[in-house]
């Protein structure tokens, strides 16, 4: 599904290319919110209520009001510019569910790593994971109310990212903000994988 393929509909109209995108990041960073914000269909969610079983296991620092957690994945779909249908797969953020990441990420064109400046280190595992797999990704800093704001260059340095990894601000509750992140990711991933047409030499 990473490269996908376009076909022709019954009237000869070119159908959109199917593309798989992963939304990753730490616990409570806004992955479920982002998928729900952009999905043009009712999103599939595998959320469960946090229970006493997670006491001492799940770190709720900075997200004390969170009452549910994704235990498998979130799934949504959005059509971009009638050219691409993006299938969005949100990963679980808690370490005890990381075994799902390989299945969720299989065949993905690229990934969005959501970050929260209150818990910036929580996105390190996602960054490391996609770097090891050679999966192109962007880092999107979710702008939570009351969170300390940092310069994007400082965040890039703090996460030890190479200069080619895009870092940008986003609001997971805003459709336009999320769509921009996804468009930037697709362009970055296609360039990374050599799928964009090269400019012709004069």
N, C-alpha and C positions, 0 to 999 in steps of 0.2 A: 504493500500500500504506500510505501515511501515515495516511489516515483510515480505510482499510479498509472492509469492510462485513460485516454479519452476515446470515446466511441461515438458513433452517430446514432441519433434517435430515429424513430420511424419516419420523420419528415426530413431526414438528412441534416438535422441541426446537431452541431457538435455538443456533446455532453461534457459537463465539467470534469476535470481531473480529480480523482479521489486522493487525498493526502492525510496521513496520520500524524498528529501532533501530540506531544506529551506535555502536560502541565505538572511541574514538580516543585518541590520546596519543603520547608519544614512544617511541623505541626501547627495548625491554626494560622497559616500565612495567607490564606484566601484562595486556595485552589478550587474548592467546591463553589465558592462565590463566583470566580471568574468563569468557570464552565457554565454555570447557571445563567450568568449575565449575557453571554454571547450566543448560547444555543438557540437555534430557531425552532427546535422541537423540545418537548418536555425532557429535561436532562435525566439520565439514569443516575441514581445515587445509591451508594451502599453505606449509608451513615448509620451508626449505632450510638445509643446514649452512653456517655462516659459513666462508668460504675466504679465502685470501691476497688475492683480488681486492678484498676490502673494506678491506684495510689502508690507512690514510691517508684512507679515505672514510667509514667508519662509526666514530662516536665510541663507544668502549666504556667510557668513564669511569663508574665506579660499577656497571657490569654486566659486569665482566671475565670472569665465569664463563659468560656466555651463549654457547651454541654454535650456536643456530639462529635464523633470522629469518623472519618472514612476508613473502612476496613478492607476494601478491595480496590475500587476505583470509582471515579466519576466519568460519565460519558455524555458528550453532547456533539452537536453538528452545526456548522455554519457555512453558508455559501458565500464566497468572496468574489465579487465582480463578475459573476456568472462564469468564471474560469476554473475555480477550484471549489471543491467541497472539502472542508476541513473536518476531520473526525478527531475530536478532542478527548484525550484520555488523561484524567487527573489521577496521580499516584497517591497512595496513603502516605502521610508524613511521619507517622510514628515508627520508631526503629523496629518494633516487633512485627510490623507488616511489610518491611522492606523486601521480603522474599517475593512479593508481587511485582517488583519493579521490572524484572527481566521479561515477564509475560506482557506487561503493559507497554514496555518500550520497544518490543520486537517490531521491526519494520517501519519505525517512525522516521519521517523526514528530518525532524528536529524537535527541540524541546524549549519550553519557557521555564526558567527557574525563577520562581517568585521569591522575593526576599523581604524581610521585615527588619528595619534598622534597630528595633528593640531587641531582636534575637538574630542578629546577622549571621552568627556562627551556625545557625540551624540549617542554612542552605549549603554549607560546605559539603555534606555527603552527596547532595544532588550534583553539585559542580564536579566533584571528584568522579562520580559515577559516569556522567556523560563525557568527561574528558577521557576516561579510561576506554570507553566504548567507541570513541571517535565520532560521537554524535554532535552535530552543530547545535548550539544553544545560545539563547540570549538571557540576560539577567534583568528581570523587571522588578523594580523596588515598589512594593505596594505601599501607597501613602495612607497610613493609618492616622487617625486624629490623635494628637498628643505625642506622636513619635518624633524623635529628634531627626532633623533633616541634615543630610550630609551632601557634600558635593559628589557628583557621580564619579569623578576621577578618584576621590578618596575611597569610595566603595569598591571601585575596580582594583585599587591597590590593596585594600583590606582583604579582598577575596583572592588576591594573587592571580588575577586574570590577565591573559595576554591582551595586547592592544586590539586584536581582531575580534574579541568577544564584545558585542554591543551591550551596554548597560543603560537602562532608561527608567524613567519614572512611570508609574501607572496607577490607576484606581480600578481595582477589580470590580467595583460596583458600576462602572461607567462603560456602556457599550462602545462608545467611540474610542475610549482609551484602550480597551481590550482589543478592538479590531486593529488599531494601529500597531499594537504589540505583535499581533499575529501576522500582519502583513510584513512587518520588519523581519520577523523570524523566518517567514517563507523565503523572502528575498535573500536573507543571510544564508540560510541553509542551501538554497539552490546555487548561490555563488560558491559556497564551501564545497559542494559536491560537483561543481563544474557543469551545472545544468542550465545556466544562463547563457544565451548566445554571446559569443565574443565579438567585440567591435572589429569591423573589417579594417585591414590596413589600407592606408591611402596609396 
